[in-house]
Amino acid sequence: MKDGTAYLELHIEQGPVLEALNKNIGVVEGIVGMNCLEIIVRGQSNHAGTTPMQMRKDPLMAAAHLIDRLNDFLRTVDEELVFTIGQFDIFPNLHTVIPDQVKFTFDVRHKSEDIIKKAMTIVEQEIKNVEEKTGCTIFRRVLWERETVIFDNSIVDSVETSTTALGYSYKRMYSGAGHDAQFLAKMMPTGMIFVPSKEGKSHCEEEYTSIDSCTNGVNVLLQTVLDLDKKLN
């Protein structure tokens, strides 16, 4: 379907920003780009009690060193850059054995393609540095990536106008999570409306958005539809 006049999506923020800033509405300008890597560190498995420290090629220690360096350097790139290690596996995962392999994911997100590229350059350089220092071998592959999706300016402006007309406080912002809107944006003019999430929690039992916040979002949605109906038809 590509013949829609526009697509609007109302969603909870899934983050803590609106609540922290005491804003009623998030006027969403787009969805940030991301790279998700799988990083594999390979070393040499051996006995935990009989192998001197100076004779080890411990992939877990190498991974810890790499993660520590990435945390230090990537935090200086841009304050809106976010990165996450969401999965971590150790093999053979026995307390008496130095592991021979560590595998983890590394998720990097930002709205600027240049910032993402800069972050990836740092990742590549630090992988080389840690390999040289530890004697371990480090591989990486891209599990998933997406480009930043920028929503239609007229739709975003209409959401902002409607929010202002209703007297709600708001913040223009990008979504760090993916949504249906990122795919519909290729088909028709698209925009999103966020309402606050308590403590930023989502997809869990603690997820909560108040009825008042939901009502605010629905009001903005309706007002935006009415505004777009006048502009686009």
C-alpha positions, 0 to 999 in steps of 0.5 A: 500500500503506497497510496495513503495520504499519511501515516501517524503512529502513537507510541510510548517513548520506551525511554526515560527522557520525557519523564526526566524533562517533565514533558507531555509529548515527544514530537518524533523527528525520525528513527536513529540508525544502528549497527549491531555487531557480533564480536568473537574473541578467540584465545587458548583454553587451559587449566585454571590452576596450572597455567601461569598468567604470563603464559595465557591467551585468555579471550575473556580478559581480552574481551574485558579489555576491549569493552573497557577501551570502547567504553572510554573512547566512544563516550567522547564521540558524541553525547547522543551516541549509545552503545550496548552489549546485550548478549555475552557468551563464554566457552566452555563456561567452566570455573576450572578452565580458561575459556577459549572463546568469548562471543558478544554483541555490540549495538551502536546507535545514532541519528548521524551516519558520520557518527556511526562511521566514526564509532565503527572506525574506533571499534576496528582500531581497538580490535587491532590494539587488543589483538596486539596486546593480548595475542588473542584473535578477534573477529567481527561481523555485522548482525543487523544494520539500518540507516536513520529514517527521517520523518516528513517535515510537514507531518512532524511540524503538524504534530508540533503545531497540534501539541502547542495548540493543546497546551502540552509541553513537548520535546522534538526528538529521535526514536532510539528504537525501531517502529512500524513507522520506519517502514511506512516512511518509505511509502508515504509521509510519516510521523510519530507521537511519543508519550512518557514511559515511567522510568523508561521501562518497556517490554516488561511487567513494570512498563507503565504509562498513565491514563492521562499521558495516553489521553494526551497522546490521543488528543495530539493524534486526533488534532494532527489528523484534523490538521492534516486533513485540512492541509493535504486534502 
